[in-house]
Amino acid sequence: MVRTEDPVRIVVPGAQALALARDCTLEVDGHRWSEANVAAARAVLAAEGGCVLLDALRRRLDRSIPSAGWAVLALPARLEDEQLQRAAAGVLAALGTPFFSISEAGRLWIGEESTMAKDEASFGGTGAQALHIDAPNVEAVPEYTCLLVLRPDPAGGGASLLGDLRAAFAATGEADRAMLRQPVFFEGRAVGLHGVGAPRMPFPVLDEDEQGQLRWVRWAGKMTADQRNAVRLPVLDRFAAALADTAVAVALGRGQLLILDQRRIAHGRTALGPQDGWADGSRRWLVQAKITCDADAPLNPASAGAGRYCDA
């Protein structure tokens, strides 16, 4: 049974959120948030009071802390939808440059109101979604993925599921690890994507560097239903079970931003509640953006989690 967790939410002060929404736009340059927006956001984060937010975020995402890897931030729910998206993008600039990998009319934040017309398990669908990382089948897996709630499910479902990939790896036997290191696995397709490099299929689930250190757990629960993986289904099922044993469910409200370190955390969701009777414009609305790290980010993970704006 999945454990429900009520995490400590990092509150973004109203004045700071308003400053981010005021000084930033949603303009993109290609598939990335524009350099002017990134600079404006980092100026706000460097201003008085920014250290508190950065330090709280660092404690949740610092890669030297084994139990960290995800954070929930609470932006003022009273802000308008576009203001929330501007402010949330500004917070993400602490880690790197926000971008989209799937183009939806060139919008930084992708996603529409949930609908029963979509495949149940898809982004924007209404059914449960298995634990996964975004884009496991490309050369440059996004370092972070982020979900912003503009409207929670009025039927009370759709909690976010979080699974600890490193804990699942630790619980996996060496024989299974050896199989999962083989570049023989498939997941979906990887066409028309931005900012993630070329497709990589087949790929290893356990992707290690030259020194044998684990870089990525290239995982998506739907791999267990992909016929291309049929002969290796037992090992995938065992890893899926190990990951499920780590899962927690987190309910998110309007204006709450979930940031996930994809090197450590897989995500999914529980099914939405009954959708009959809810009018269009009232159903769950979740939007997503990704982050590519850059050297100037105050919380760049390559800097061991040090927040350079907080040294004074």
Phi, psi and omega in degrees: 000133182288133179278134177271133181237138174250089189286159171290122181267136177278114183277123175272115183304146183303318181296322180291317178298318179295322178295319177296316180294329181283318189271348182246157173239184174259017181294137178243156173244100189073240180257002185249149171302139188297152179300324179297321178293317179299316180296318180296318180296317182291331175295319177295317181293336179275349182284176182305132180092344182294331181300323182297314179295314182296319180294320178295320179291320179300318182296333179272337187241356180301124184286352175276354179256109187300325186277356181272188177137351176207157182213146172245123177250142180250109172272157181300119184295341182285345179296151176290164185304314181292323177298319178299318181293322177295312182295319180295318177299323178297321177296319181298333180296346174295333183259334183170208181255120176295146178205167171247143176261336177246126184277126171234086182057030177073019181277138177297310180266118180260155177129140178237179177302139179300144183213145176285352179285340179273162170306135188305321186271001183278167173296124184092357174278184185245355181267183176291153179232126183292156178300140183195166162253157179281135176056059177285350190251032179229167181293317185248083178299134179300134181297318182227147169233154190218142179235129179242127181269115172268331177206119177287167179294119179294343178271003171086009180257200174071035175292147176281135176258137180233129180236140184271103184295321182290324177293321177296320176300316181296332181273000183267132179292159185296325179297318177292322178301318180299320178291320183288345176280345183286136181278070187228011187255155183231152172207117172053218177230166177219074182235147176067026181264159181237140171074013183234009179076193183281158174300148174231094178213131358288170183216162173276144172291313177265103186259111185248156178275186185295337179268005179082013178274138182290121177266308185224146163254100185278090190233140168213128183304330181288354173300332182288345179255002181274119184298338177293341179257011190303319185287345180249018184301319182303317182290325177294320178297320180293320178291320178301320180293319179297320179291319179299328179295341181264354194288143170233153178250134181231122178272132183242142178252178182304136178081002180266135186244121178258121178250130185235128173278109187288348174285345186231332191235130170263155181226160176197203178204157169278163179296149172290161176289177180306128186263351179296136176094350178269129182286153172303139183093000178238351183281172183303139179221111182238138176237158188225144168219166179238170181229133168252131186288151174216156190296334183273356180293133182299332179245035177305122183298339178291346179264024178059028176081004183287130176266102189291342177281352187249019184278336186287000000 
